[in-house]
Amino acid sequence: MSRVGEHTETLIPLCLKGDQRAQMEIYNRYYKAMFNTAFRIVKDQAEAEDVMQESFLNAFTKLDSYRGEVTFGAWLKKIVVNKSLVYYRNRKKKNEVSLDSTLYKVGDDDVPEADHGETEHLAQKVLKTMDSLKENYRVSLTLHLIEGYDYEEICGLMGISYANCRTTISRAKESLRKKLEPILS
C-alpha cells in the first residue's frame, strides 16, 4: 500500500507503530530540505549527509515527544539545526577546516549566466560571499536570514548571550555588505 498521498499528520502515528513505509515517505518528503539546512551550516557535503541521517534517526526514535505544537517539518528542522551546530562546535574545538573550503572546485563558476534569472544570479553571489565570512558570522547569518530564526532562538542554539548575538549578526551583515559592494557595483 502506497503512502504517497497521505498527509504527514496521518503518517506520524504509523511511524510511531514502526511502519517503515510511512517512515520512508516522511524521509522522502523532507530529506532534501534537511540536507540543505545542514549543508548551509556545516559547509561539507559528507558531514551534512551524516548530520541529516542522524537527525532523521533521532527524530524517529523520539517521535513520541512530538506534540504537534509546530509543524512536523519545523520540529525536524530544529533537530537538524541543533545537530549541525553540535558538529560546527566540535569542528571548531578541534580546529578542523572543511576540505571543501580549501580545495578549488572546478565548475563552480562555469554555470552560464544566461541559464539563470538575475535574481538567482544575485542570490548565488550573496551566498558565495557569505561563505567567505568568518565562521561565526556565516553561521549566525545563515540561521537568521536563511533559516528564519530570531535572535533569542539563535542565542539558545549557539549558546551566546542576546547582546553578543545582536552584535555578531550586526557585524556579520556589515562585513557581508562591505564584501558585496565591489561585486554588485
Secondary structure, DSSP 4 states (H G I P E B T S, - for coil): ---TTS-HHHHHHHHHTT-HHHHHHHHHHHHHHHHHHHHHHH--HHHHHHHHHHHHHHHHHTGGG--SSS-HHHHHHHHHHHHHHHHHHHHHHHT---HHHHSPPTTTT-S-GGGS-HHHHHHHHHHHHHHTS-HHHHHHHIIIIIS---HHHHHHHHT--HHHHHHHHHHHHHHHHHHHHHHH-
